[in-house]
Structures are given as structure tokens and as C-alpha cells.
Amino acid sequence: MAEKDFILKNYNKNFVGDKYSWSSPSNIALVKYWGKKEQQIPANPSISFTLDACKTTTTLTCSKKENNTDFSFEIFLDGEKKDDFKPKIQTFFERIEVYVPFLRDYHFIIDTKNTFPHSSGIASSASGMSALALCLMSVEEDVILDGDYSDEYFYKKASFLARLGSGSACRSIEGDLIVWGKHKEIPNSSDLFGVKYPFEVHENFKNYHDTILLVDKGEKQVSSTVGHNLMHDHPYAKQRFAQAHENLSKLVSIFKEGNLKSFIEIVESEALTLHGMMMTSMPYFILMKPNTLEIINKIWRFRQDTDLHICFTLDAGANVHILYPEKEAKEIYEFINNELVVYCQNGHYICDRIGFGAKKIS
């Protein structure tokens, strides 16, 4: 599908409005996306596990307004009005208006809540923007004049719209493994939206666990948007983009064969490469904290001592995602609880696992 396929041409201008609610999960990239082109196009492909417990629930109330000169909306997070979020939503609406031209016809109340700390490196923009995109698609379903949409089109356009709000949001619409970005070995992969991973996945990767250690629940000192932009003219950018393609190719056989050792090598290397790109950009910055490194070293020692298949990955923040298979969950969770929770801010962590995408709330 191309951009033109997502343009809404005819709609019911007499629709007065309604209320819509969606719950959408975060996701954790295994092969990382870092660096983008215009219109939120990724500089390299990525693949992610969709999560389950870490999610955003958004209720969108739309009501008809008299004039359609400007966008009109209010935003609430956990019941508190958040005017500082308005510039991001304004930019989002400007980007998607050509595809959803009814935006200026309504006043929107966006009421959202997360099950995890906002702006702390657990991809709150991914879950938040995907939930909002899904709500807007529910509006679109009610105003279209030419019949019902298929589920495939609905979710593909939702992913397309979500990408224009936050790149990784396009990977939060469905699950459990999502590819975003054109890759020669992934059929139907696209820079415009996320697609379900199309190949065989070994039982070892079913119901995979992700325990997220909240090392620092504060807002990041450097936003992901700024970090992505620093990849322009980065001295190692070309090699990094090639590495991402290669690692995604390697994962095809790893997922099929259930090779947990090779999976660990790629996932941890990708996490460290992501932060390595941050530390070698100009200006350079570090999002890891001392306790992030303490946790990583503890994981390495525990894995060496036990031969259990525990590994870490990092998003753009200090928090540590600990990934491990279902069959080893009991022993690894005991280790986390006994040895790693001490490094979390106020002892806080989240037990999550693979999820299967967003859900509409009646």
C-alpha cells in the first residue's frame, strides 16, 4: 500500500460526534530503530516484541464545532490537564490531516492513562500515539460513506497514522512480533507501517517474559526525537544501518530454530549499539545510569554461573528490560527479585510478557 491508499476522500460531514476508547501496548525493539528521514521514515528496519501489561488507555471524545478553522483539542493524563503535550498533538494532527480530513470539524478531548511512568524510556509515545490513532480510526469508521473497512485495512491505516505521531508507535497496533521498515527478506515489509512477522517462530519464543527494572522513572534529559536527529551526519550511521539489516536477517533462522544463545547475542549487542550511537553523536549524551550498568554486570555473571537464557535490552533510557523464556521463568524471577530489585528506584519494577496488540474498549 502507498500513502494515497490511506486518504479519506468522502465522509459524512453531519456526524455530530461520539466517544471511543482503545487500549494499546508498548513494545520493546529487539533490532533497534535509531535515525529517521522526513515523514517519520526509519533509517533502518526494526523488529519488536509487543508487550502486554505496559499499555496506554485513551478515551477520545469528539463533538461537532461551528467553525473548522483550527484544530481544537484538550489533553488529560491521569485526569490532569497537560497543555505541555499540545505541541506534539498539534504536529501529529498537521501530519495526518490529509489522511483524516475531518480533524478540524470536531473538538477533541483526549483522556489518557499509562500503566507505567511517562517519558522514562518504556516507549510511552508508542503506546500513546497508537491508542490515539486507533481512536481516530474508530471515528473514521463512523463517518465513512462507502461501506465498512476490513480489519486488515483498519489496522494497517492505524499503524500508518501512529507512525506519523511516533515512529515506534506503528509497532504497537498488533502483535506478537512486528517488523517495521523495508527489509529484503521480510515479505510486505514497509517503511510506512508495521507488519506481523511472517515466518515460523519456535516454541522457545512463545510467551516470552519481559521484566522491566525502573532504574530511573524521571523524564529523559534528551528526548528520542533529538536523539534520532543526531544520526544525521553521524560518523558511524552507515555501518549501523547495515548492521540492523544484517541482524534482522540473522533473526529469521534464530526464531525458526529456537536458538536462544544467538538470540541473546543479537539482542544485547543491539542494545549496547543503540547507546553507543548516543555516546558517539555530536553532541554526545548518556542515558544509562550507574545502576543500569550494575544490573547488566549482574545479569552477565548470573548467566555465566547458571547457563540460563536471561538477557537484557535497553530502550532510549536508563531502565532495563530483562528478557527470558517461559520455561526458565521461575529461577530467573527469583534472581531478579533477590539480586536486581535493589537497583530499581524505590524498588519498582514491572512484570510483563509478550502481548498481542491493541484492544477496543466498549
Phi, psi and omega in degrees: 000146178249170182306321184298335181288347182257005181278123177277117187264318183234134178209162183282105183283354179264001178297128187270342178123170181192187180238138184223143180225134175225146171249127183229137185275164166281180175213160178236119182286138174267311165260123193275145170259122179211110186111133181214160177261188179297154179061035174059036176271128185288144177284341176210158178286159179218164175220143186220154164276129169283137180267178185238302185282327179280105186209165175242134173250124183236132172248125181248118175253124180240136180225139183298138176240163189288318180245156181239039182280326184228161168290142181226118181200156172233149183233134177232134173243119182053039176083356181255131180295134186234080179294337180289347175276347190297320179301322180292319178291322176302313178298318178300311180298321179297322181289325188260356187302323181297334181267333178229078191288359179276000188302322182281351182279348189229153166264130183249135167251117182255108183248114190229153176211146180250155172266009183211164184295135179288143173059032180246013177093024174244031174055050176294330177291329179294309180290322182293312181289327178291322177296318178294318178300320179293320176299317179295325176292328175292323173300313182301321178300328181279340184255351182295150182253351188243043172094182183280150173273148170288157176300321181299314180293318181304309184286327179293317178291323177300318178295318178300313179294316181301322179301326182284349173264316177207124186311307184291348179297334180293344180268001184258358184286317183235190180200180003263339173241126184234135177253132173231130181112139182294128178221135189297336184259359181249106181302139177065010176294149189212150172284347188270336183199165178276151176229151176294138176301125193268355189253176181296139177235124182296154180303332180304333185259005177281140178058033181298145183262150173221105174261122187257116180269117184274084180292322182213112183269004179280169179288141181297144179285341175230122182288159177298324180301314178297316180300316178301317183295334180286354175283344174294126180066015175294135185297337182249012187298314184300315179295322181296316181295322177295321179299319180298316177301315181296317182293324177294322175299316181296326183293336180302310179286327179297315179295322181292317185272345181076028184281094185290326180296314179291325176302314180300315182301316181290314184297315181290322178298318179298319180296315181289326177295318178306310182286333174296323178294324176295318185285346181246010174278175178225109006285153181270156179204160181232124178259342176290151176247165178309320181290336173300314181290323177301316181296315180301313180296323177296318179298316180298317180294317180297318180296319178295321183285330189247343187062018174281154189264061176265140174212171179241157162218164182230142167265197181279072181181187184270342186288151185247125172268122178256116183256138180198152184283157182304319186290345179248013189296320186298310182293321183289323178296322177299318177298314179302311184294323184275329190243335190249333183300332180300337181271359181273148176295119182058024179069020186268134175209165182235128175267116182228176178201178180301137176240181188233025169108185186284160180223137175280139182252124182290000000 
